[in-house]
Amino acid sequence: MRAQDSATTPVAVAARPATAPAPASASSPGMASAALGVLSFSFSFPATAWALTGFGPWTATGLRGLLAGVLAALCLAAARVPLPERRHWPGLLVVSAGCVLGFPLLTTLALRTSSTAHSAVVIGLLPLATAVFAAVRSRRDGRRPSRLFWGAALAGAAAVLGFTLVQSHGRPGLADLFLFAALLVCAAGYAEGGRISRELPGWQVIGWAVVAALPVTALTTALALPAEPLPAGGPGAKAVAGVLYTAAVSQFGGFVVWYRGMALIGVPRASQLQLAQPLITLVWSVLLLGEELPAAAPVTAVAVLLCIALTQRARA
């Protein structure tokens, strides 16, 4: 694979503005690629829950980032991608801190005591939080989001906050604090990654982000393995599969197909597909993890979905 073969090359992105309709010939492959990205990310929480059956939270997080970094480094080397310019590195480090280190660690710590279904609803606010971060940045360029945008954003936040308070009987637990913190750091990373992707192919953005985090993830793994002993019989096939999935797909491969879809059909159309991600995760939690779905979970997820759809319409 060469850098110029990627569907997310700067030339391809620049040739069609994000708000322009995609050519008919690119629509089906683009929709399929974006949908595959959403489907890939929807299984991240169940895979993390699997990983925690045999690994400690710090070990699972370190291994996830370490393996993803090695995979990304091999892909970048195979494509002979040059190092990013100095001006790109501050943003890449934000992506690395938010999406590669902060979000995986905080959500993994939360999933020790929180169900996948509960976590999926809270993190379902992520597209909305990302939109808010992007909107705040756009104000510097003189663009001001409409009242509809901010009203929908606040309504979505209120829905998730209400769900959290009901589920915790008015006292949010430590897991909820981890999840809300994960929202903030990942939203910042997403917004910054989206900005850099205007100049660099998206797969290279996430690739360099996980490579930049390699010193931290390698050190975390080295320190966590002896501090979090493995079970006597080994971590088990399910735990190993969970780590491999989060490393190869959640942390890197999913971003590759997701950014490819965005390049082909545009950001607005691709983002509409992402609205279904929390609902798919709820299905995984019931079918594969055997969790009992709280009655408020699907209702809250649909409410958040509608709020995000309104923000997309307002921004368009």
C-alpha positions in Angstrom: 0.0 0.0 0.0 1.4 3.4 -1.0 0.4 6.7 0.4 -1.0 7.8 -2.9 -3.2 4.8 -3.1 -5.2 5.8 0.0 -8.8 6.9 -0.6 -8.2 9.6 2.0 -5.3 11.4 0.2 -5.3 15.2 0.4 -6.0 15.4 -3.3 -9.2 13.3 -2.9 -10.4 15.3 0.0 -9.7 18.7 -1.5 -11.4 17.7 -4.8 -14.8 17.6 -3.0 -15.8 19.9 -0.2 -17.3 18.2 2.9 -20.7 19.5 2.2 -20.8 18.6 -1.5 -22.8 15.5 -2.6 -20.7 12.5 -3.5 -20.6 11.3 -7.1 -23.0 8.4 -7.7 -20.1 6.1 -8.5 -18.5 6.7 -5.1 -21.8 6.6 -3.1 -22.1 2.8 -2.6 -18.5 2.0 -1.7 -18.3 5.1 0.5 -21.5 4.2 2.4 -20.3 0.6 2.8 -16.9 1.8 4.1 -18.4 4.3 6.6 -21.0 1.7 7.8 -18.2 -0.8 8.3 -16.4 1.8 10.4 -19.4 2.4 12.6 -20.0 -1.4 12.9 -16.3 -1.8 13.9 -16.5 0.9 16.6 -19.8 -0.4 18.0 -18.1 -3.6 19.2 -15.3 -1.7 21.1 -17.0 -1.8 24.5 -18.0 -5.5 24.4 -14.4 -6.3 23.2 -13.1 -4.3 26.1 -15.4 -6.2 28.5 -14.0 -9.4 27.1 -10.4 -8.2 27.6 -11.1 -7.4 31.2 -12.0 -11.1 31.9 -8.3 -12.0 31.7 -6.3 -8.7 31.9 -6.2 -5.9 34.3 -7.4 -2.5 33.1 -4.0 -0.9 32.8 -2.6 -4.0 31.1 -5.5 -4.1 28.6 -5.1 -0.5 27.8 -1.3 -0.7 27.4 -1.5 -3.8 25.2 -4.2 -2.2 23.1 -2.1 0.9 22.3 1.2 -1.0 22.0 -0.1 -3.5 19.4 -2.0 -0.7 17.5 1.2 1.4 17.4 3.3 -1.5 16.0 0.6 -2.2 13.4 0.4 1.5 12.4 4.2 1.8 12.3 4.4 -1.1 9.9 1.7 0.4 7.6 3.3 3.8 7.6 6.7 2.2 6.8 5.2 0.0 4.1 3.6 3.1 2.5 6.8 5.1 2.9 4.9 7.9 4.5 7.2 10.9 5.5 7.1 12.4 8.9 4.4 15.0 9.4 5.5 18.6 9.3 6.3 20.3 12.7 3.1 22.3 12.6 1.0 19.1 12.6 2.6 17.6 15.7 0.7 19.6 18.4 -2.6 18.5 17.0 -1.4 14.9 16.6 -0.4 14.9 20.2 -3.9 16.0 21.2 -5.3 13.1 19.2 -2.8 10.8 20.8 -3.6 12.0 24.3 -7.4 12.0 23.8 -8.1 9.1 21.5 -5.2 6.7 22.0 -4.4 7.2 25.8 -7.2 9.0 27.6 -10.3 7.5 26.1 -9.2 3.8 26.1 -7.9 4.0 29.7 -10.9 5.9 31.2 -13.5 3.7 29.5 -11.7 0.5 30.5 -11.6 1.7 34.1 -15.3 2.5 33.9 -16.2 -0.9 32.4 -14.9 -2.7 35.5 -18.0 -1.6 37.4 -20.3 -0.3 34.7 -22.3 -2.4 32.2 -21.7 -2.1 28.5 -25.2 -0.9 27.9 -25.0 1.9 30.5 -21.6 3.0 29.1 -22.8 2.9 25.5 -25.6 5.4 26.3 -23.3 7.8 28.1 -20.6 7.6 25.4 -23.4 8.0 22.8 -23.0 11.7 23.6 -19.6 11.6 22.0 -20.6 12.9 18.5 -22.5 15.7 20.2 -19.5 16.6 22.4 -17.3 16.5 19.3 -19.6 18.8 17.4 -19.5 21.3 20.3 -15.7 21.3 20.4 -15.6 21.8 16.6 -18.2 24.6 16.9 -16.2 26.4 19.6 -13.1 26.2 17.3 -15.2 27.5 14.4 -16.1 30.7 16.3 -12.5 31.7 15.9 -13.1 31.8 12.2 -16.1 34.0 12.6 -18.7 31.2 12.2 -21.4 31.1 14.9 -23.6 28.0 15.3 -27.3 28.6 15.4 -29.6 28.5 18.4 -31.0 25.2 17.2 -27.5 23.7 17.4 -26.9 24.8 21.0 -30.5 23.9 22.0 -30.1 20.4 20.6 -26.6 20.0 22.2 -28.0 21.0 25.6 -31.0 18.7 25.3 -28.8 15.7 24.4 -26.5 16.4 27.4 -29.5 16.7 29.6 -30.9 13.4 28.4 -27.6 11.6 29.2 -27.3 13.3 32.5 -30.8 12.4 33.5 -30.2 8.8 32.5 -27.0 8.7 34.6 -28.8 10.1 37.6 -31.7 7.7 37.3 -29.4 4.7 36.9 -27.2 5.7 39.9 -30.2 6.8 42.1 -29.1 10.4 42.1 -25.5 9.6 43.0 -23.2 9.1 39.9 -20.5 6.6 40.7 -16.8 6.6 39.9 -17.5 4.8 36.6 -19.8 7.7 35.4 -17.0 10.2 36.2 -14.6 8.1 34.1 -17.1 8.0 31.2 -17.7 11.8 31.3 -14.0 12.5 31.4 -13.5 10.1 28.5 -16.1 12.0 26.6 -14.2 15.3 27.0 -10.8 14.0 26.1 -12.0 12.0 23.1 -14.1 14.8 21.8 -11.1 17.1 21.8 -9.1 14.4 20.0 -11.8 13.9 17.4 -12.2 17.6 16.7 -8.4 18.1 16.4 -8.1 15.0 14.2 -10.8 16.3 12.0 -9.0 19.6 11.6 -5.7 17.9 10.7 -7.4 15.5 8.3 -8.0 18.5 6.0 -4.3 18.4 5.3 -3.2 14.8 6.0 -5.0 11.6 5.0 -7.1 10.4 7.9 -5.5 7.0 8.3 -2.1 8.7 8.6 -3.5 11.0 11.4 -4.6 8.1 13.6 -1.5 6.2 12.5 0.9 8.8 13.7 -1.2 9.4 16.8 -0.8 5.7 17.9 2.9 5.7 17.0 3.5 8.9 19.0 1.9 7.1 22.0 4.2 4.1 21.7 6.6 5.2 24.5 3.7 5.6 26.9 1.8 2.4 25.9 5.0 0.3 26.0 6.0 1.6 29.4 2.4 1.1 30.7 2.4 -2.5 29.5 5.8 -3.2 31.0 4.8 -1.8 34.4 1.2 -3.2 34.4 1.9 -6.8 33.5 3.8 -7.6 36.8 1.4 -5.4 38.8 -1.7 -7.0 37.5 -0.9 -10.8 37.5 -2.7 -12.9 34.8 -5.0 -15.7 35.9 -3.4 -19.0 36.8 -4.6 -20.7 33.7 -3.8 -17.7 31.4 -6.0 -14.8 30.3 -8.2 -17.1 28.2 -9.2 -17.0 24.5 -12.0 -14.4 25.0 -9.7 -12.0 26.8 -7.0 -12.3 24.1 -9.6 -11.8 21.4 -10.8 -8.7 23.1 -7.3 -7.2 23.3 -6.6 -8.1 19.7 -9.9 -6.5 18.5 -9.4 -3.3 20.4 -5.9 -3.0 19.2 -6.3 -3.9 15.5 -9.8 -2.6 14.9 -11.0 -0.1 17.6 -7.6 1.7 17.8 -6.5 1.6 14.1 -8.3 -0.4 11.5 -11.7 1.0 12.2 -10.4 4.5 11.6 -9.0 3.5 8.3 -12.3 2.4 6.8 -14.2 5.2 8.6 -12.0 7.9 7.2 -12.2 6.3 3.7 -16.0 6.4 3.9 -15.8 10.1 4.9 -13.6 10.9 2.0 -15.9 9.3 -0.5 -19.3 10.5 0.7 -18.4 13.5 2.8 -18.5 14.2 6.5 -22.2 15.1 6.9 -23.5 11.9 5.2 -21.0 9.7 7.1 -21.8 11.3 10.4 -25.5 10.3 10.0 -24.5 6.7 10.0 -22.6 7.1 13.3 -25.8 8.0 15.0 -26.7 4.3 15.1 -23.5 3.3 16.9 -24.9 3.4 20.5 -27.9 1.4 19.5 -25.8 -1.3 17.9 -23.7 -1.5 21.0 -26.8 -2.0 23.1 -27.7 -5.0 20.8 -24.2 -6.4 21.3 -24.4 -6.1 25.0 -27.6 -8.2 25.1 -26.7 -10.8 22.5 -23.1 -11.4 23.3 -22.7 -10.3 26.9 -26.1 -11.4 28.3 -26.7 -8.0 29.9 -30.1 -6.9 31.0 -31.1 -3.8 29.1 -32.5 -1.0 31.3 -35.8 0.3 30.0 -34.4 3.8 29.9 -31.4 2.8 27.8 -32.9 2.6 24.4 -35.2 5.6 25.1 -32.2 7.7 26.0 -30.2 6.5 23.1 -32.9 7.4 20.6 -33.3 10.8 22.3 -29.6 11.5 22.0 -29.7 10.3 18.3 -32.4 12.8 17.6 -30.5 15.6 19.2 -27.4 14.8 17.2 -29.4 14.7 14.0 -30.7 18.2 14.9 -27.1 19.5 15.4 -26.1 18.1 12.1 -29.0 19.8 10.4 -28.3 23.1 12.2 -24.6 23.0 11.2 -25.5 22.2 7.6 
